[in-house]
Amino acid sequence: MERFDGAAATRWALLAAERLGEQREWINSINVFPVADSDTGTNSLLTLEGGIEALRGLEPHARVDEVLGAFARGALVAARGNSGVIMSQFVAGMAAHLDPAAPHALDARELSRALRAGHRAAKGAVAEPVRGTVLSATRRASKAARRCAKGGGDVAAVCRAALDGAREAARRSPEELEVLAQAGVVDAGASVLVVVLEALVEAVTGERPAVSGALAGGRVTTGAVPIVAPDLTCAPQAGSDGEFELMFLLEAPHDEALTGRLRGRLAAHGESVAVVGSAGVWQAHVHTDVPARALAAGALGTQRQVVVRHLALHAGEAMPAGLGVVAAVREPGLLVEAARAGAVVHVPSDPPATAAELRRAAQDTGAEHVVVLAEDAGTLEAARGAGLEVCEVRDGLHAVLALGGLVAHGSAANGPAEALALLRDAAARVRTVELDRADELESVARDAELVAVLHGTLVEVELLDELERRALAAGAGEFVTFDSGRADAQLRAGVA
């Protein structure tokens, strides 16, 4: 192939998703950095599938800039995790480099320049780039492609050179990142790029190159020294940089400085910050211990598709018996409580979430059977439109207590259907009431197993102490308080 055109770009996108689907579990298994949460392969695949969905609206003979542009936009909206955000920006950088007025296909030099632009864009998406990660792989791949093009290589040769560069970066990743060496693995993000560039070579040449990773016996090679993976004895302790993952879409008027501002605001509240986008839509990602503060700091426009996940829980099975739970919670202070219980937390938006956004959140649970726990009509309607089970609650406190009931008794469930029944039962047993006076708690708390009080930030500690005394005096077995994160003096009690 002498030129890389729209048809080749489409083949690349389709093959990249297909090959990544084959390698996903292996890539998940070696996922150590920045957090050992075993989802880099899955996140990258979901991101690419979002890009492919965006290609369906193109004309059959679309130009290469149109194909890459549409793919990048779809991947941006669908991006999952740090790896997905970076991969979407790599393609976006390639697309942005292309001139719509130029020829509808790229020669070898133009393709190498596009790969270089992809690397620069991917690096620019990350607040603190780290050596030994996918960014090292994009750098080596683009440099190798550029050298090949300058030496007179054709399009196929440039693609093979880019693949060799990425493979070399993956092979060397444990030399550059100590946590990988300790675990005995290569970088998962770099391995994603290797698979994507293997698909590029296949799309251009029609021949599948020697396969890295799981299909090559668990090794990434350059034809020289292989690094065998995985040995994850240290992985659960590796690379922890925040208890929660927060992701959201930001819709705002075009502002070239917004990316940097948003990145800086998120970096003040966490790590693994990645921000990508332009033309009115940005995708933001951060690992943080304070998701409510990070979300507030990132409110530079309309926030949609807001999801909070507990990173350690989602490295394994988050909820009992294979049931996935999406908890729609508005109260900032309850985001962490719902996530710690094992739910994927979706923050309701205005206008309400779409069915596609609820399906996305459901996918993020990693479960085949998913229920949406919500109070607002918009979220419930979207969940039903997405074909998901729903469990209606009265407020965020009700949702957290119902989740607590499921976690406490879920080990008895034999499959997701029984777990869902336990959740519904737990929700039915929860009562929540507004409190105007402290003495109102006594009748609510009488002989209750658990009394929980949700309070605004303006409620004084002395009042909370009085509420605890009254609850225990009324025979409550346990008393807990949750800060709503809202600057008011409201009190709401829940009994489970």
Secondary structure, 3 states (H helix, E strand, C coil): CCCEEHHHHHHHHHHHHHHHHHHHHHHHHCCCCCCCCCCHHHHHHHHHHHHHHHHCCCCCCCCHHHHHHHHHHHHHHHCCHHHHHHHHHHHHHHHHHCCCCCCCEECHHHHHHHHHHHHHHHHHCECCCCCCCHHHHHHHHHHHHHHHHHCCCCHHHHHHHHHHHHHHHHHHHHHHCHHHHHHCCCCHHHHHHHHHHHHHHHHHHCCCCCCCEHHHCCEECCCCCCEECCCCCCHHHCCCCCCEEEEEEEECCCCCCHHHHHHHHHHCCEEEEEEEEECCEEEEEEEECCHHHHHHHCCCCEEEEEEEEECCHHHCCCCHHHEEEEEECCCHHHHHHHHHCCCEEEECCCCCCCHHHHHHHHHHCCCCEEEEEECCHHHHHHHHHCCCEEEECCCHHHHHHHHHHHHHHHHHCCCHHHHHHHHHHHHHHCEEEEECCHHHHHHHHCCCCCEEEEECCCCCHHHHHHHHHHHHHCCCCCEEEEECCCCCCCEEEEEC
